[in-house]
Amino acid sequence: MILTTLGSCSLQRGYVKLTGKDQKEIITTDEIKKYMKANPKPSIVLKAPTSEDKSTQSDQNSYLYNAIEKQLLLEGFDVKDRGLFNEVIGKSKDINYSEIKKLTGTDLILELVRLDTEVPYNTNIYFQKDGKEAIAKENNFLLNGATIEFKITVIDGNKHGGSYLFNYVPCVEKTDDCSCSVAYKKSLDRVYPRLSFCKGERRPSTKGYETIPEDKLEKFVREYVSIMAAAIRS
């Protein structure tokens, strides 16, 4: 059964609107601010969770690592090659920071401490098409969010530059995005969480669970890398 069939039985389109965690936590040290004022265009390398793997494309999240590096370039950083950095680090567990700087020409390390693209958000509240709040009595809507956390290290002196945690909370505003839409019948006071308004397809879960599209994750990552760059230059 698809949406066009149900539509003849007064199926209507509402939406979910979430409130979630604080969307960012920014901690920037005086050390990185001083360093950035003295070195406005420093070199930087992204240390991904797979840093001991010499391959830069072996991780399913490599497209996000690439997005981070592209945004760093746009923010004026000299982005060093992850593959070379991984190789240098992999050769010796006892290598010190002065040797890293000498061998890789890197001033800053941006470590990706955490990347979780399956952060669940649950609600049984939805809004009908006229904006009226309603409760799905027998169902919860499960939506997928994300969390990303960075740590910056100034290689000279091995100084902590800052910690940055960002949350992607889906459907925080009213939107026509089909992933935030709810199919319901007002006359029956019933919702259909498995029905999606994306091409009349069914969602894979009885709770309406959907993975986050890659383009949304890329936009989220690049937006907050830009915010982080502004913070360390403030």
C-alpha positions in Angstrom: 0.0 0.0 0.0 1.5 3.4 -0.9 0.7 7.0 -0.1 -1.3 7.7 -3.2 -3.7 4.9 -2.3 -4.0 6.0 1.3 -4.4 9.6 0.3 -7.9 8.9 -1.0 -8.8 7.9 2.6 -7.9 11.3 4.0 -4.2 10.6 4.8 -2.6 13.9 5.8 0.9 15.2 6.2 2.1 16.5 9.6 5.6 16.9 11.0 7.9 16.2 13.9 9.7 19.0 15.7 12.3 18.1 18.2 14.1 19.8 21.0 17.4 18.1 21.9 20.8 18.5 23.4 22.6 21.8 23.3 24.0 21.8 19.8 27.5 22.8 20.6 30.1 22.9 23.4 33.1 25.0 22.7 36.2 25.2 24.9 39.1 27.2 23.5 42.3 27.8 25.4 44.4 31.0 25.5 47.3 28.9 24.1 45.6 28.3 20.8 44.4 31.9 20.5 47.9 33.2 21.1 49.3 30.7 18.6 46.8 31.7 15.9 47.5 35.4 16.3 51.3 34.7 15.8 50.6 32.1 13.1 47.4 33.1 11.2 47.8 30.4 8.5 49.2 27.3 10.4 49.5 23.8 9.0 47.1 21.3 10.4 46.4 17.5 10.1 43.3 15.6 10.8 43.9 12.6 13.1 40.9 10.3 12.4 40.0 7.3 14.5 41.7 5.1 12.0 45.0 7.0 12.4 47.1 3.8 12.6 45.8 2.6 9.3 47.9 4.0 6.5 45.0 4.0 4.1 43.0 7.2 4.1 40.0 5.7 2.3 39.5 2.4 4.3 36.9 3.9 6.7 33.2 4.2 5.8 33.3 7.8 7.2 36.2 8.8 4.9 33.8 11.2 3.0 33.3 13.1 6.3 37.0 13.3 6.9 37.4 14.7 3.4 34.7 17.3 4.1 36.5 18.4 7.3 39.7 18.8 5.4 38.0 20.8 2.6 36.4 23.1 5.1 39.8 23.6 6.9 41.3 24.6 3.5 38.5 27.2 3.0 39.2 28.5 6.5 42.8 29.3 5.5 44.7 26.4 7.0 47.5 24.5 5.3 46.1 21.0 5.5 48.7 18.2 5.6 48.2 14.7 4.2 46.5 12.3 6.5 48.2 9.3 4.9 51.7 10.7 5.6 50.8 11.6 9.2 49.4 8.1 9.8 52.5 6.5 8.4 54.8 8.6 10.6 52.8 7.9 13.7 52.5 4.2 12.8 56.3 3.7 12.6 56.9 4.4 16.3 54.7 4.5 19.4 57.4 6.6 21.2 57.7 9.4 18.7 57.6 12.8 20.3 55.8 15.9 19.2 59.0 17.7 18.0 59.8 14.8 15.7 56.2 14.9 14.4 56.5 18.5 13.5 59.9 18.0 11.8 58.8 14.9 9.8 55.4 16.1 8.8 55.7 19.9 8.8 52.5 20.1 10.9 51.8 22.9 13.5 48.4 21.7 14.8 46.7 18.3 15.2 42.9 18.2 14.9 41.9 14.9 16.5 38.5 13.5 15.8 37.8 12.1 19.3 34.2 11.0 18.6 32.0 10.5 15.6 28.6 8.9 16.1 26.1 9.1 13.3 23.4 7.0 15.0 22.3 9.1 18.0 18.6 8.3 18.6 16.0 10.9 19.3 12.5 9.6 20.4 9.2 11.4 20.7 5.5 10.6 20.5 4.5 14.2 19.8 3.9 15.4 16.3 2.2 18.4 14.7 -0.8 18.2 12.4 -0.7 20.2 9.1 -2.4 23.1 10.8 0.3 23.3 13.5 -1.8 21.7 16.2 0.1 19.5 18.6 -0.9 15.9 18.8 0.2 12.7 20.5 0.8 9.4 18.8 -0.8 7.1 21.4 0.6 3.8 20.2 3.8 4.8 18.5 7.1 6.7 19.1 9.0 8.4 16.3 12.6 7.4 16.2 14.8 9.9 14.4 18.6 9.7 13.9 21.0 12.4 15.0 24.8 12.7 15.1 27.6 13.8 17.5 31.1 14.9 16.5 33.9 15.9 18.9 37.3 17.4 18.2 40.4 18.1 20.2 43.1 20.5 19.0 46.8 20.2 20.0 49.5 22.7 19.4 52.5 20.6 18.5 55.0 23.1 19.8 55.1 22.3 23.5 52.3 19.7 23.2 49.8 22.3 24.4 46.0 21.6 24.5 44.3 24.1 22.2 40.6 23.3 22.8 37.8 20.8 22.8 34.7 21.1 20.6 31.6 19.0 20.7 28.8 19.4 18.2 25.4 17.7 18.0 23.2 17.3 14.9 19.6 17.2 16.1 17.1 16.4 13.3 13.9 18.2 12.7 14.5 21.1 15.1 12.4 23.4 12.9 9.2 23.1 10.9 10.3 21.9 7.5 9.1 20.2 4.4 11.8 17.6 4.6 10.2 14.3 4.1 12.3 12.7 6.8 10.6 14.9 9.4 7.1 14.3 8.0 4.3 12.3 9.6 1.5 10.5 7.8 -1.7 10.5 9.9 -5.4 10.2 9.6 -7.2 12.8 11.8 -10.6 11.1 11.6 -9.1 7.9 13.0 -6.7 9.6 15.4 -4.0 7.3 13.9 -0.4 7.7 12.6 1.6 5.6 10.2 5.2 5.9 11.2 6.4 3.5 8.5 5.0 5.6 5.7 7.4 8.1 4.2 6.6 11.0 1.9 9.8 10.3 0.0 8.6 8.9 -3.3 5.8 6.9 -1.5 8.3 4.5 0.1 8.1 2.7 3.4 10.6 3.4 6.2 12.7 0.3 7.2 11.6 0.4 10.8 8.2 0.3 12.5 9.3 3.3 14.5 10.1 5.4 11.4 13.9 5.2 11.8 16.0 6.7 9.0 19.7 7.1 8.5 21.0 10.6 8.0 21.7 11.3 4.3 25.4 11.9 3.5 24.8 15.4 2.2 23.2 16.4 5.5 26.1 15.0 7.5 28.6 16.8 5.3 26.7 20.1 5.7 26.6 19.6 9.5 30.3 18.8 9.7 31.5 21.7 7.5 29.2 24.2 9.3 30.7 23.3 12.7 34.3 23.1 11.5 33.8 26.7 10.4 32.5 27.7 13.8 35.4 26.0 15.5 37.9 27.8 13.2 36.2 31.1 14.1 36.5 30.2 17.8 40.3 29.6 17.8 40.8 32.8 15.9 38.7 35.0 18.2 
